[in-house]
Amino acid sequence: MYDFLRTAVAVPKLTVGDTASNAAAVIEMAREADRQGADLVVFPELCLTGYTCADLFFQRTLLEGAVEGLRRVIEASEKMRITAAVGIPLIIRGQLYNCAAVVSEGKVWGIVPKTFIANYNEFYEKRWFSSAEKLTTDFIHAEDLGYGDYDIPVGQGIIFDIGGAKFGIEICEDLWVSAPPSSFLALNGAEIILNLSASNETIAKRRYRRDLISQQSAKTISGYVYCSSGADESTTDLVYSGHGLIAENGVILADNDALAASDYLLVKDIDLGKLRTDRVKITSFSDCASLYGSMYRCRDVNIHKKFPIRGNGELYYIQKLPFVPSSKKDRLERCLDIFGMQSSGLKKRMSVVGVKPVIGISGGLDSTLALLVCAHAVKNMGQPLSTITGITMPCFGTSDRTYKNSLEFMKKLGITTKEINITQACTKHCEDIGHDINKFDVTFENIQARERTQVLMDYASETGGFVVGTGDLSELALGWCTYNADHMSMYGVNSGVPKTLVRWMIDSVIEYSLFPDCTEVLLDIIDTPISPELLPPDETGNITQETESIIGPYALHDFFLYYMVRFGFNPKKIYHLACIAFKDDFDKDIILKWLKTFYTRFFSQQFKRSCLPDGVKVGSICLSPRGDWRMPSDASAKIWLNEVDSIS
């Protein structure tokens, strides 16, 4: 449902050599994963015997016990809705292989032997096991396992399909080699990689293993589900970690904390929609598949699941503010990185056109951030801050708070400050075009916005400067800007920064004391309600026109923007994710209302984005018509809005 697959890592409590009790432990943990709604569960390498049996692998009693244990797992699977990958040693045509058996609905759907057999340091697997490369058959018969009358695919390169989700398998050492089988499985369509492993614990190995899995999931644009043998393995010479990990395209979704663990379950949803979108958008992935995919012989096995996939995103961490890291450390680091990118872009532009930036200062968040960027860039060029001209232009809707903050901020920063009251000019313009000065409509608002831009442009022309824009990414997405007014500048430093991040950008400047004299006024600015201030304040001088009460919460709109543009999700999925993420903040009807507003405005306002000024890209979302987002200005939103209307 909604392109999620619920996956599980299962590390049962095992007894080395006791195949009956191990099978019972596997069955019980598979049942628990099934109760938790998992679609796919992976067990450790050789879990039916224990990985550390050593020369006992030559004992027929152990091998026959493993087959009997697998038979019991097969029988138990008839009453479960889950697909399981179970580790077992198997003799196939006279050779012993370290295998993963895929079991579901009372049947073995395929057997994947390990390809790369470890034979270094503490591991001597070649003493017992042969590589999958030595297989001389593509099938074994179910009778060989003492259960059933059908052929079982065996070998490398099997890609299993459960309900449209495709997964492949590699075993332990396969991941650690220069060209892991998972790379080729992914190039041939596998979206999920399962790894049945037995990795011992040594100093720093856990972090290396974590990084390796994270990177492999990123390189293959896949979900990677890793399960290692637990602490119940033999400790004659080694300690086994029981490390379980679930990763998605470079992001660790789940990771058990214990250094040496067993008898636990990790269950997480993986978002196949994200993976599928990136594989389509990142054309180098398909280029690589064309070049190298055929080097690895693959075949598909369709598991005939009786029940639909159960993953629905409820076990998936959905961040309310996808542009804002949740931890303070990460947030500060990202904000400072973005601030540096903004400043670097502006610095390059000033090195070409001259260091005379002109900027309109309202006392609001966006113009404050833009001025901080200007100041930082000018300082880095070794120029005095007085080369920046800040102009505040009070008019009908200006509140005392923002007016005083704009002047105080510019004074504390030490830039050249100008105040140009545009009330008279706007009044005259209303008279010129025959607009009633008491009619507070869009024309009334746009007159002020365009007058401010005219002042900035003409002052820049007069002084040989250039206008730095202040509009942010969220405003561009919604078209919440006046065409050829605040929409226009010579360079837009905030064009890649979403509204939900702007406050935190300013907060990071305060935190790092980049402009310590401005701290007090900056704190008041970030506490000011978001408003265009184009309508008169109330009788006490307070803001009456609050943006989010008109177009909706920016937290929701930034959420919608992220999942629409970054992953191309449809309205139903975005709504579903928003309902999970904001369940404690907004009613579902409210989310639906603003989702419709988002699609309506996003489509109707593309003409403003089609002629944006230059501005630096800082993250994964950018709406520049020259780069990341190319869309016809007259495209219809009908099918998107129809889907929104169909949501109940």
N, C-alpha and C positions, 0 to 999 in steps of 0.2 A: 504494500500500500504506500503510495507516494514515493515509490522507488527506494524504500529503505529495506535493508536486509538485517535481521537480528542475528548476530553472531555470538558464539560463546567459546571461551577458553576453559577447559576442564582439567584440573590437576587432581586426580583421585589419590586417596591413601592406598599405596600399593605394598605388596610383600614380594620381595625378589624371589622368583621361582615358583610362587604359588598362583598358578594360572586360574584356578577356580575362584579364589577370593578376589583376584584382580578383575576378572570378568564381572563378578558381582558388583565391585566398586565402580567399574565403568558404567554398568547398566544403571545403577542408582544415580550416578551423577548425570547421565544422559536424561534420565527421567526428570531430575530437578531442572536441567536446562530446558527441557520440554515444558515443564510447568511454568517457567519464566518466559515462555513464548519465543524461545530461540528457534531460528530456522536451520542453523548450521552450527555444529559444535566440533571442536578439534581436541583430541587427546594427545598425550605425549608420545614420543617415539618409543616403540616396542613396549607399550604400556601393558599388554596382556601377559608379558613375562617379566617385565622389568628390564631396563637397559643394561644393567651391570651383571648380567648372568655369565658373561665371559665364556669359558669352555663348556658351560652347561648348554650353550646353544648347539653343541654337537650331540646332545642327548635327545633321543627320539621321544622319550617320555615328556620332556619339556615342550618339544615342537608339537606333538600330538595334543598336549594339554592346551596349547595356545589355539590350535584349530578348534578344539572343543569349546574353549572360551568364546571364540568368535561366533561359533554356532549359536551359543546362548545369547550373545548380543544381537545376532540377526533375528532370532525368535522374539526377543523383547522389543525390537524396533517395530514390529507389526502393530503395536499398540501406542506408538508415539508418532508425533507429527514432525519429528526432527530428522535431519540428515547428519550422520556422524562420521568422522574420519578417525579410525582407530589404528594404533600401531601394533604390528605383529610380524614375527619372523616366519617366512614361508619358503618351503622347498618347491621350486618350479623347474621342472625338467632337470632334476639332479643338482641344482645349484641353490644355495641358501641366500635369500634376499631379505633385506630390511624394508618392510613394506608399510604402506598406509592402505587400509581397506575402507572403502566408502560404503556405508550401510544406511539403508532407509527402507521403510515399508516392508520389512521381512525379506530383504534381498541385498546382495552385494552388487553394487553397480559398477565397480571398477577397483583395480588394485594398482597402486603406483609404488614401484620399488625405488629406493634411494639410488641416485646416480653417482655422487661423489663420496667415496668411502674413505673416511679419515684414517690416516696411518702415520701419525706424528705425535710427538710429546706423549701425553697420557692416553691417547686413543690408538687402538690397534685393531680397528674394525675389519681390516682386510684378512685378519686371521680367521674370521668367521663368515663374512658376507661378500657377495659378488655385486658388482655394479649393474645397474639396469641396462647398461650398454651391452652386457653379455646375454641378455634375453634372446631366445631364439623362437619366441612365439608371441602372438598378439592377444591370445586368449587362453584362459584355463577354464575347465568345466566346474560348475558348482559342486558336482559330486566329489571333486578333489578336496573340498572343504567339508564334505559329509552333509551337505544341506542343499537340496534343490536340483533341478534339471534344466540348466541354462548355461550359456557361455558368458564368462566374465571378462571384459576387456582388461588387459594387463599391460603395463609399460609406462614409458615416459610420455609426456605430451597429451595426456587425457584432460580434456576440458569438460567439466560436468556442468549441466544446466539444471537449476532448480527454480521453477517458476519464472524463468526469464533471466535469472541472475546466474552468471557463469563464474565458476571457480576452478582453480588448478591447485596442484599440491607439489611442494618440494619438502625434503626432509633434512633437517639440521644442517650438516656440512654443505649441502647444496647452495645455501644462501651465502656462505662465506667465500666461495670461489670467485674468480675473476668474471665469469659469465654465468650467473645463476640461471637455472631453468626457469625461474619465475619471470625473468626478463622476456624470454621467448614465449612463455605461456601468455603473458600480458599482451605481447605483440600479436598473438593469435586470438585474442578476444577475452581472455580470463580477466574478470573485474575484481575478483577476490583471490588472494593467495593464502593457502593454509600451510603452516609449517609445523610438522610434528618433530620435536627436538628433544635432545638430552644434552643440555649445556651445563657443565660444571661451573661453580663459582670460584673466581680468583679476584684478586685486587684489581679494581677498575674495569673488569670485564663486563659488569652489568651496564655501565654507561656506554661502553663500546657497542654492546649488543643492541641497546636501545637506539643509539644513533644509526647503526647499520640497518635496522628494521625501518626506522623513520625514513632514511634516505632511499631505501629500496622501494618503499611504498610511493615515495615522491617520483622517483625515476620511472616507475612503471604506471604511475597514475592509477593506483589500485588501493583496495583495502587489504591490509596484511594482518593475518590472525596467527599469532605465534604462541606455541604451548610447549614448555620444557618440562622434563622429568623433575619430580619433586624431591623433597628432602628425605623421602623414605627409600630412595635408592641406596645401594651399598656404599658405605663410606670407608671402604678399605684403604683407598688412596685419595679419594675426591669427595667433595661436597657438591651436591646438585641443587640448583637454585629454585626450581619450580617457577621460573620466571614466565609470567604470562603477559602478553602485550596485544593490543588491538590498535592498529594504526590506519590512517586514511590520508593518502596523498601528502605524506610528510608530517601529519599531525597525529600525535599519540592520543587516542581516545580513552584508553584504559591501560593501566600498568599496576600490577600488584606491588605493594610497598615492601613486603618482607624479604629479607636477604635470602632466606632459605625457607620455602613454604611447600605445603601440600594440602590436599583436601579442601580445595576452594574452587570457586567458579567466578569468572568474569563474564558479564553479559552486556553487550552494547549494540546499538543500531549503527550500521554504516550507511551513509547516504550515497547510493548508487547514482542518483541524479547528478550530483556534483562531479563524480568521476566521469560519467558519460559526457557531460558538457565539456569538461576540460580535454577529453580525448578528441572531441570534435573541433574545439577551438585551437588547440595546440597542434598545428599541422605537422610539426616536426615528429610528433608521435606516429602519425600515419605514414610519414616518409620513412621512418625507421622500420615500421612494420613491412612496408613494401620492399625495403632493401634486405632485411634480415629475418623477417618472419618465416619465410619458406625454408630457412636453414634448419628449422626444428620441426620435425614431423608431428603434427597434432591431429587429434580426432575428437569429435564431440560425442558425449554421452548424455542423453536426455533422461533425467530422473523423473519418472512419472508421478509427481507428487499428487496425492489425493486431495490435499488441502492447499489453499492459497498461502502465499508468503505472509508472515505475521508482523514483521518489522513495520513500525508506523512513526518512528521518530521520537517516541516518548522516552526512549533510553538513548537519546542523542543530545549532547550538550548544545543547546541553541542559545547563542549569546544575544541578549536584548539589543545591545549596541555593537554591531559587528565591526564598526570602525574604531571602537575604543577598547583597548586591552583591559581585562578585568583586574589584573594586579597592578598596584601602584608602580612597582619597579618597571614592569613592561610598558605601562602607560607613559611614564616619564621618558623612558628611552625612546619610544616611538615618537612622542611629541617633539623631542629635541632633534631627532633625525629629520622629521618633516620640516621643522623650523630651519634646519640647516639647508635642506633642499630648496625651500622657498627663497632663502637668502642667497644661496648660490645662483639660482636662476636669475634673480633680480640683479645681482652683482654683475653677471655676464652681460645682461641687457644694458646696464648703466655704463659698462666699459665701452660700449659701442655708441650709445646715444648721449652720454654725459650724465654726471652725477647731480641732477636737479629734479628729483622726484617731487611731484605735486599730488597731494592726497586729501580727499574730503574726510573730515573727522566729525562723526555724529555723537560720539560718546557711547556707541553700541559695540557689540562684540566684534563684528567683522572688520570695521574700520580700525578698531584697536589692534587686532592681530596684524592687519596689513601694515600699520604704522610701526609696530614692533619689528616686523620683518625688514621694513625700509631702514630703520635705525641700525639693526644688526648688520645689514649689508653695507651701509655707508661706513660704519665703524671698521668693518673688515677691509674696506678700501682705503683706510687711513684718512678719511675726510671728516670734517666737522659735521655734527648733526644739524647745524644751522643751514646746511645745504638742502635740507628737506623743508618743504613748505606745507604746512597743514592748514587747511581752511575749514572753519566751521561756518555753516550757513543756516542760522535759525530761521524758522518760518512758522506758519500757522500751527503745526503739530508738535513743535519742539517743547519738551518738558524741561522744567528747571533742573532736574537731576542730570539728564544727559547733557544739557548745555554747560552746566558747571563742570561736569566730568571731562568733557571734551577740552575745555580751556585749561583745566588743571593738569590733565594728562600731557598736553603739548608743552605747557610751561615746565613741568617736572622733567620732561624728556630733553628739553633744551633745543627744540627745533624752531624754525621761523613760523610764527603763528599769525594768522589773519582771521578776522571775523568779518564776514560779508552777509548782512541781513538781506534776505531775498524776498521779504514780505511785500515790499512796494513793487518790485519787479513782477511778482506773481499776480498781484492785484491788477496791475496794469495789463498784464497778459490776458487775464480773465475778461477785462473790459474790451481788449482788442478783438477777442474771438467771440464775444457775446455770451460768456459763461457767467451764470449767477454765482457770486462769491460765496453765497450761503448754501449752495448745492454741493454737498460733500460726496461727490461721486468719483468714478475712476478718472475723469478728466481733471477734476480738482486735484487729485493726488498726483497724476502724471505731470501736471504743470510744474509742481514743485521739484519732482525728480529730474525733469529735463532742464529746468533752470539751474539746478545745482551742477549738472554735468556740463552745461554751457559755460558756467563760471569757471569750473576747473579747466576745461579745455582751453578757453580763451586766456586764462591766467598763465597756463603752461606755455601757450604760444607767445605771450607777452614777455615771459622771462626766459624763454629757451629751454623750458623743462618738459617733462612728460608725465602724464597722468597714470598713477598706479591704481588699479581697480581693487575693490574690496569685496565683491560678491563671492559667495561660497558655492560649493558643489551642490548642496541641497537646494539652494535657490535656483540654480541652473536647471536642476532636474524638474522642479515644479514650475519653472518660468516665473518665479516670484521676484520679478525685477521688471522695470519699465524699459521697454524697447528703446534703444538709442539714448538711454539715460544711465542709471546705475548699471545697466547691462553692458555699457561700453567703457573702454579705457585703452591705454597703450600697452599695458601689461597687467594681467590679473593674477596676483600672487596667491589668492585664496581659492582659485578655481578647482583645485583638487582636494580641498579640505571640506568634509561634510559638517553640517551645523552641529551635530552631536559631539564633534571633536573640538570645535572652536574654543569652547570654555576651557577644556582641558589643555589646549595649546597655551592659552594665556596663563593658566594655573601653573604649567611647567616653567614658564618664564619667571613667575613669582618664586616658585620652589627653588630654582637655581640662581636666584638673585641676579639675573642678567641686567636688570635695570632697577637696582634697589630703591632709588629715589621715588619710583613710581608705584611701589607696592600698595600703598593705601588706596590710591585712586583705582588701581587695577582690580583690587578686591571688590570695590563698589561696582565697577563696570560689569564684572562677571556675575554680580547679584542682581543686575537690572533686567526686567522682563524684555523679551525679544519683541521689537516693534519697528515698523518703518517710520513711525511718527509723522504721518501725513494728514492726520485728522487732529483737530484741536484737543488739548488736554482738558480734564475736568476742571471744576471750579477751584479745586485745591492744587492744580498744577500737575496732577499725576497723569500717566499714560493711559489713554482710553482704547487705543488700537493695538491689541496684542495679537501678533501674527498667528500663534498656534491656536487661538480660538476661532480664527477665520479659515485657515487652510488645514488645520489639524496638527497633532504633535509631531515634531521633527523626529522624535525617537521612532515612531511608526514609519514615517516617510523614508528615513534613512534605511530602516530595515527592509522595506519594500524595494527600495532602489538597489540595495546590495544584492538581494536574491534575484531580482529581475535581470539586472545588467550583468552581474558577475557569472551567474549560472543559468540564466534563461529559464528559470522555473515558471510554471504557469500560475495563474491567479489562485487556483484551488490549493496548490501546495504552499504558496507563500502565505495564504490565509491560515492554513493548518499550522505552519511553523510559527506564525505570529501568535496564534491562540495559545500555543504551548509556551512560548517565550514570555508573553505578556499576560499570562493567566491571572496574575495578582495585581495587574495594573489597569486593564481595560476590559469591559464587557465585549463579548464577541460581536454584538451589533455595532459597537463603536469602531472596532477594528475593521469590520466590513464597510462601514460608511466611509472611513478615510482611505481604504484600499481603492474604492471606486473613485474618490477624489484624485488619488495618486495617478491612476491610469488615465483619467480624463485630462488632467493637466500635463502629464508627461508627454502624451501624444500631441495635444493641441499646441504646446509651447516649443516644439522642436525648432521652429523657425528662428527663435532667439539663439538656440545653440548652434545653428548652422552658420552663424557669423560671429562667433566668439573671438575676442582678442586672444593673443598668445598668453599662455600661462603654464606653469610647470606641473607635470603629473607627479603625484607623490605616493599613490597607492594603486590598488588593483582596479579601482573604478575611476574612469576619466570620461568626460563627455565632450571632449574636443572633436570637432568634425574633421580634423586633420589626422586624428589618431585612433582612439579606441572606440568611438561611437559614431557610426555613419548611418544616418537614418533620413529618409525623405521627409520633408517638412509637412507634406500633405498626406501622410500615411493614416489609415483609418484604425481607430481603436475598437471597432465594433466587436470583433470576435473575443477580445480580451474582456470588454465590458459585459458581453453576453455571458461569459463564464463567471464573472463576478456576480451577475444577477441570478445565476443558477445555484449559487451557494445558499444553503439553507441551514 
